[in-house]
Structures are given as C-alpha cells and as structure tokens.
Amino acid sequence: MEKFELTLLVGKKPADNQIKTLQEYFTEMPMEEILAGLYFAKSRWTAKDAGVLKVGRKSIIKKEIHSVTSEQAQWRLKNWKTMIANYRRLGYSYPTISRIKKHFAEISKKRSK
C-alpha cells in the first residue's frame, strides 16, 4: 500500500485527540467513504447555517402534541381530514401524521376518563 502525505488548512489548531482520530479514519477507511461522510456533513452544516435544517420526526411529533388537552385532541380527531391537509401543507410525511394521530387518540382516551 502506498503512503501519501496530506496537508490540511484549518481555522484553529485541532486538539491532539482530534488529530489522532483523523489519522485513524484515514488509515482505516477507504477515501470514498471519508469523502461521502464529509459531503453529508458539509450539506448538513450548510442547511443548519441557513436555518433550513428540518428537525427529526420525534421532535415534530412532540411539537404537535405538546400541551394538547383531551378536548383539543378529540376535536382534532373529529376534524382529521382538515388536520391532514394542514400537516401536508407543512410538509409532514404520512407516517409522521399517522404517529401524531396515534398520540392524539392516546391523549383523548387518557385524560377524558
């Protein structure tokens, strides 16, 4: 196996453990995998920096069901077609909408007793 030396310019001096970790990555992993990971990391960082990084499904569900009363959950379940239209307009996927509905059903049963 041939060895090559790579020089990187970085904004601030990395810690010794960071340098060691980078050396391990470049030694153990194929270059294509490293570049794919860096491409993903750069895309994520760019989206985060621009403020368009979408949050995960769990966060979306928590945001939608947070502090919903039993009465509100029941109303939303009765008017579910309208709720689906609103959620689709927000860009939620059908599996996410289904999970939200499941939580509304639990809330309406749990608190109405």
N, C-alpha and C positions, 0 to 999 in steps of 0.2 A: 504494500500500500504506500502510495506516495504521500509525502507530507508537504503542506503548504502553510505559509505564514499569512495571517490575515490581520490587518491593522484597522481599527475602528476609531472614529472620532465621536466622542460622546460629550454631552453637555456638562457633566460633572464627573468627578472621579468615582468609579464604582468601588464598592467595598471588596475586600479580599474574597469573601464567600461568594459574592456575585461573579467575580472573575473565574473562580474555581467552577461554579455551576455552569457558566458559559463554556468553559473548556470541556467539561464533561459532555454537554449537549453536542458540541461539535465533534467530539471523539466518538460518541456512541450512536448518534443519529445520522441518517442519510441527509445530505444537503437539501433534497427536495422537501423532506418533512419539516426541516427547520424553516425553509422559505415559506412553506404553506402556513405554518404557525405564525410566522411574522406577518404574513399577509392578512390573516384573520385578526391578529392583534392590532395591526395598523387600521384596518377597517372599523373595528370596534372603537378604537381610540378616536378616530375621526368622527364617528357618529356621536360618541359621548361628548366630544368637544363642541360639536354643532348643536347638541341638545336634542337630537332626534333618535337617540338610542331607546328602543322600545323595552319596557320592563317585562319581566317574565310572567308566565301565566299565573303563578301563585300570587304575585303582587297585584295583578289585575283583579283576581277574584277577591282578595282581601279588601281592595279598594271599593269594590262594588257592594260587598256585604257588610262592611264596617258600619256599626251602629244602626242597622236597619231593624225597625221594630217588627213585631209579629204582624201588626195590621198592614204595615208597608209591604212586607213580604207577601202577604195574602193578596193585596191589591196588584202587586207586580205579577204574581202568578195568574190572576184572573185576566190581566191585560197582557198576556205573554207575547202575543203577536206584535204588539206595539213595542214591547221591550226588545224583542229580537231585531226589529227594524232599527231601533236606536243603537243597539250593540253592533250590528253590522256596519252602520254608518261610522262608528268609532273604530272599525277595523278589527273587531274581535273575531276569532275563528269560531266555527260551530262547536268544536269540543270545549272551548272556553265558556261559551254561552251555556252549554249543557251543564257544565260544572257549577256555574252561577245559579242556574235553575235548581239544581240539586240542593245547594246550600239554602236557597230561599225556602224550599219545601221543608227542610230541617228546622229552619228558624220559625216558620209559621206553625209547625206542629209543637215544637219545644216550648215556645213562650205562650201559646194560646191555651194551654191546659190550666 
